């Protein structure tokens, strides 16, 4: 659990605890005979108003903190997604480059074989193709 979650949990516990203390104070005043004293009703009304404001503050504070934490998490997730997308794009680009080089190499090899066959050097073309096949097998088996 991160620091932000701990702070949110602390706020969630602190506000109801403070409200409970105020309620206990109000109940104590009422039970100890504060009702008959002048200004006791004003004190009780102020305590009730403080409880209401405390509850309102608690809800707003917890909501704002929760929303901020969620926004930060979303930004972090978006950042990771973007990094992953960039990595995939880089890999795709490298793959495209390898395919292009392979296409270029094959085109050149075919040109060499075609030239040999056109000049009547059939045996040499056959040896060249065998050499290419052997090199491809070595690469395929991880030796090249």
N, C-alpha and C positions, 0 to 999 in steps of 0.2 A: 504494500500500500504506500503510495507516494505522500509527500508532505502536504499536498493540496487536499487529498482525500482525508488525511488526519485532521487538517484544519477545519474542513467542512463538518466532519464528525464532531469535533470539539464545539463548534458553533451550534450544531444541532442539539448537543447535550447541555450546553451552558445556558441557552435562552430558556428552555423549560425549567431548569433548576432555579434560575433567578425568578421566574414567574411563581414557582412553588414557594420560594422564600417570601415573596411579597404576599401571597395568599395566606401563608402561615402568620405573618405579621398582622394582616387584616383580621384574621380569625381570632388571634390573641387579643387584639384590641376589643373586638366585640364580646369575647368571653370574659374579659376582666372588667367589664362594666364601663368601658369607654363610651358606650352608647349615650349615657346620660350627661356626659360632659359637653360643654359648648365647643364647637369646632370639630367634634369627633366625626360628625357626618361629612364635613368638608374633607377631613383627613381620609375617611373611608372612600369618598368620591375620588380624591386625588390618587389613592392607592389603586382603585379600580381602573382609573384612566391610565396610570402607569403600567398596569398589567396589559391593558389593551394595546398601548403603544409598544410595549415590549414584545408582545406577540406579533404585531405588525412588522416591527423592525426585524424580528427573528425570521419571519417568512421572506421578507425582501432580501435580507442579507444572505440567507441560505440559498435562495433562488438565484441571486446574482453570482454568488460563488460557484454554484453548480453549473450555471450557464457558461461562466468563464472557463471552468475546467473542461466542460464538454467542447467548447470552441477550440481550446488549446489541443485537446485530443484529436479533434477533427482535422486541425491544421497539421498536426504531426502525422496522422494517417495519410492525408493528402500529399505531404512531403515525401513520405515513404513510397507512395504509389508513383509519384513523379520520378523519383530516383529509379524505381524498378522499370518504369517505362523507358527512361533514358538508357538504362542498361540493356534492355531488350532491343532498342533501336540500334545501339552500338553493335550488339551481337549480329543483328540482321544485316547491318552494313558490312561487317567483316565477312559474313557468309556470302553476300552478294559479290564482294571483291574476289573471294576464292572461286566462286562459280565463273566469274568473268575471266580470271586467269586460266582456269581449266578449259573454258571454251576457246580462249586464244591459243593455248597449247595444242589442243586437239586439232584446231584449224591448221596450225603450222605443221603438225605431224602428217595430217592428210595431204597437205601440199607436197611434202617431201616424198611420201609414198606415191602420189600421183605422178610426180616428176620422174621417179625411178621407173615406174611402169611405162610411162610414155617413152623413155629412152631405151626400153627393152632390158632394163636391169632387174629382171623378175626375181632372181635369186637374192640379190641385195635387198630388194623390197621385202621379200619374205623374212630375211634375217632381221631387218629393221622392225618389222611388225612383231616378230618373236621377242625381240629385245624390249619393246614397249609393253607387250603382254606380261613379260617377266617382271618388269618394274612395277606395273600396276598390281600384280599379285603380291609383290613384296610390300608395297604401301598398304594394301588391304589387310595383310597379315601383321602389320605394325613393325615391319623390319626396315622400312625405308623412310 
